[in-house]
Amino acid sequence: MATRYRFRVEEFERAFRDVPRVELLRGEVYQMSPIGPKHFLAAMRLDHSLKEALQGKALVAVQSPLHLSEDSEPEPDLLVLQPPLERYEGRLPRPEDVLLLVEVADISLEFDREVKLPLYAEAGIPEVWLVNLKENLLEVYREPREGRYRSIRLLSPSEPVSPLAFPEISLPWAPSP
């Protein structure tokens, strides 16, 4: 019989410090999918657009750990965080710091929807964008309550998007045709 071991964040950080591309979700360690060219390009374009639009208003972190709870520390593709940078001295971002979280998904689409989105909703992340590369859609999740998002919008590549925390900003989310 196999023994299953659940990690807490401190144990995970010690045991997997030098192991690339792993996440801790509900105490279990997951190897993240490799990043392909479409995923890389989509994440980089959004990173560039967000940094340009939110300069001086928010911080943008790329593939950085997020301390969700004592047993979950995912690494979303992008995090839009409350400033100032000094706020994070000696600690990782926590749910209350997150203004927007972005996951880019092709191979990981179902996993992101079924495993990560409920975690983000439970933690109270106010807005999650899931860049669905399979269907070329942006899935916008808002209003977290009771472990799920109550508001879900699907945007086509031609529709710009405005972050909930910055409604005055309108961004393209997909590559230009």
Disulfide bonds with the S-S distance in Angstrom:
none
